[in-house]
Each structure stands twice: as C-alpha cells, then as structure tokens.
Amino acid sequence: MGWGHPTGGGGQYGGPDPSSGYTGQNVLGFDLAGDYANNIGQRHLTTRHINCHLIQHTRLAFWRTPAAQMRPKSFQSSLVLGLG
C-alpha cells in the first residue's frame, strides 16, 4: 500500500488507474504504477481519532476508481465506529 502520485497505468481489469487524486495529486492505493498482484490479502487504512462530537450531520465521503471493482474476487468496504 502506498501514498503518492499515481501513474495512470494498469487497465488489465477495467480502465486504467487515475493519473491523480480526486481532490489533489496524491492517492492511497495498492499499486500506484498499475494493476496490483493477485492474492494480496486484506489491507486496512486506519486514521487516528477524529473528534466530531460538536458537529451535526457528519458524514464520511470518499472516492474510489471503478477499475478495482472489475478485478475477479476484488471488493472494498468501509467501517466507521461511533463511540456515542
């Protein structure tokens, strides 16, 4: 897993990877130079605590490239824990 500027490579399963982030140059991804290998296993991205207790109607939003969906046996999920 890496953080950086993607090259726009890949495309064996779906379209090529993006050549920049959705809102900036960098992205978090498995292989920033193209298609990722088979059987890479489960990966996690965890942030430090984000204190939202004074904010109303908070929501988590992220963008992902649809090319990853087309790789066989590939899936993504999100988990948000709220500590009331």
Order of alpha helices (4+ residues) and beta strands (2+ residues): beta-beta
